[in-house]
Amino acid sequence: MFDNLKNMASMMGQAKEMRAKMEQIQAELEHKTITADAGAGAVTVTMNGKMQVVNVVLDPVMIQTLAGEGADADKQMIEDLIVAACSGAHAKAQQMMQEEMKQLTGGLDIPGLDQMFQ
């Protein structure tokens, strides 16, 4: 009976330790950034590890080069490039988060753990 209590206390301690490590990783992810671009650099998006867009840069020379058929076509093209760059940055940020989770769990795949960071 006492062995079961010791095991339970040990598990509780491990859970608290893992929670503290998760909180530390969350804080670190907020300061880590990744960058993705679209249209050969016409649009560049920077996102942090918490999946927040922190910067969008439009390269005027590249935008002008890609532009072709007037203001409406330019506007649509730029909007599409922004979406593509955001999607690329999001994918990279997810991968960065998953790598951090692997370090926390020692490579174990714990279902739903990544959802705690969103």
Secondary structure, DSSP 8 states (H G I E B T S, - for coil): -HHHHHHHHHHHHHHHHHHHHHHHHHHHHHH-EEEEEETTTTEEEEEETTS-EEEEEE-HHHHHHH--S-HHHHHHHHHHHHHHHHHHHHHHHHHHHHHHHHHHHTT---TTTGGGG-
